[in-house]
Amino acid sequence: MYNFSNLTIIIVTFLTSKQTLLNCLNSIDKKIKVILVENSSKFKYQNFFQNKFKNLKIFCSGKNLGYGGGNNFGLKKVNTNYALILNPDTILDKSFFKNLNSLLDNKKFSIIGCELAENKDYVTGGFFDEKKNKVFRKEFFNLKRKNLTKVDWVTGSSMILNLKKIKYKDIFDENFFLYFEEFDLCQRLKRQNHDIFLCKSLKIHHLGFKSSYHNAPDFKDEAENLRNWHWMWSQYFYYKKNYNYLNVFLRSILKLLNSAFKSFFYQIIFDKKNKNKYFYRSLGLLSSMLGYKSFYRGKFFN
């Protein structure tokens, strides 16, 4: 028997399919409080989920606040010392809560990140120093690691926050709409000597890019355009905020020219998919370099 009265799970949704969300919620212990933030003015399946899951509270943010804004919205409604940020396109491993139980007594951590249950060549945490991170990633699956490995950052699809230690009014920087929010948070915490860990016994199954779904024929293309625009906008904003501005600016000019050239090249050979990929990357990076806010939402994501 586990006592999780001091834990709340935050799930942010937007156009998330009913089955994807159902799979996620079914993997959560029914005794744990769950706050679902729908990043719009109306949640289509509210009655269904409210009736099925008595541990669930649903709130609509009124508009699409993005990953960071949506989680900040939910975190302001949390009354427990710990919060688990969880993407809706994840499924928690069967042993997740059993293994989590003892970790919540660890007074040292500010963030604990989870690992993928599947044996994939993907590491969900690491270091900001490129050389150190390269060595860590190379040796990660061969290391006889302790359950908790101290790192500089973890990915945001599943992360446990110690709210007794993280006392920002807005935990995530809402200038970001998509991508790099968790890295930026970890940078702030690292500068203040907080402890961030990656836990090998906390496993999740992550579907990836299934958080939003729409049956419109051009939805996938629009979603891809959105991802490419924000990948470059957020990347520049993150590095400008946390590293040497001049160096970041000069390197970004080369990236901008490279993306613009590739967009033109793929247009000439009638490769629409790659043309759009680099076109929206160019626009996102240029917008960020010019100091524009993260404004692009596309057709479906307002």
ZICOR-V328759 format. One record per pair of residues at least 4 apart in sequence whose ideal C-beta (glycine too) atoms are under 6 Angstrom apart, sorted by the first residue. I is the first residue (numbers start at 1). J is the second residue. Records with the same first field share a line. If there is no record, write none. Layout:
I: J + J
This chain:
2: 97 + 101
4: 32
6: 80 + 81 + 82
7: 32 + 80 + 82
8: 33 + 78 + 80 + 83
9: 34 + 84 + 86
10: 35 + 71 + 74 + 83 + 85
11: 36 + 86 + 88
12: 37 + 70 + 71
13: 38 + 88
14: 39 + 64 + 212
15: 212 + 213 + 214
16: 20 + 21 + 88 + 211
17: 213
18: 45
20: 89 + 210
21: 88
23: 91
24: 88 + 90
25: 53
27: 91 + 92
28: 32
29: 97
30: 55
33: 55
34: 55 + 56
35: 57 + 74 + 77
36: 58
37: 59 + 61 + 70 + 73 + 74
38: 43 + 60
39: 61 + 64 + 65 + 70
41: 60 + 62
43: 58 + 60
45: 49
46: 50 + 58
49: 53
61: 65 + 73
64: 301 + 302
65: 69 + 70
66: 177 + 178
67: 181
68: 172 + 174 + 176 + 181
69: 174
71: 75 + 85 + 172
72: 170 + 172
75: 171
78: 83
81: 163 + 164
82: 104
83: 161 + 163
84: 160
85: 159
86: 90 + 158
87: 157 + 211
88: 211
89: 207 + 210 + 211
90: 157 + 158 + 204 + 206
91: 205
92: 96 + 204
93: 117 + 203
95: 99
99: 201 + 202
108: 195
109: 162 + 195 + 197
110: 162 + 165 + 166 + 189 + 194 + 195
111: 159 + 161 + 196
112: 160 + 197 + 199
113: 124 + 125 + 154 + 159 + 198
114: 158 + 202 + 204
115: 124 + 200 + 203
116: 120
117: 203 + 205
123: 137 + 140
124: 155
125: 151 + 154 + 198
126: 133 + 136 + 151
127: 132 + 133 + 136 + 152
128: 152
139: 143
145: 149 + 200
147: 200 + 201
148: 197 + 199
149: 198
150: 197
151: 196 + 198
152: 190
153: 183 + 186
154: 159 + 198
156: 182
157: 206
158: 204
161: 166
166: 171
172: 181 + 185
173: 184
176: 180 + 181 + 234
177: 230 + 294
178: 230
179: 230 + 231 + 234
180: 184 + 234 + 238
184: 238
186: 190 + 196
187: 242
189: 194
214: 219 + 300
218: 222
219: 300
222: 298 + 299 + 300
225: 280 + 298
226: 298 + 301
227: 231
228: 277 + 280 + 281
229: 280 + 283 + 284 + 296
230: 234
232: 281 + 284 + 285
233: 284 + 287 + 288 + 294
234: 238
236: 240 + 252 + 285 + 288
237: 288
239: 243 + 248
240: 245 + 248
243: 248
252: 289
256: 285
259: 278 + 281 + 282
260: 282
262: 278
263: 275 + 278 + 279 + 282
266: 271 + 274 + 275
267: 275
271: 275
275: 279
287: 292
297: 301 + 302
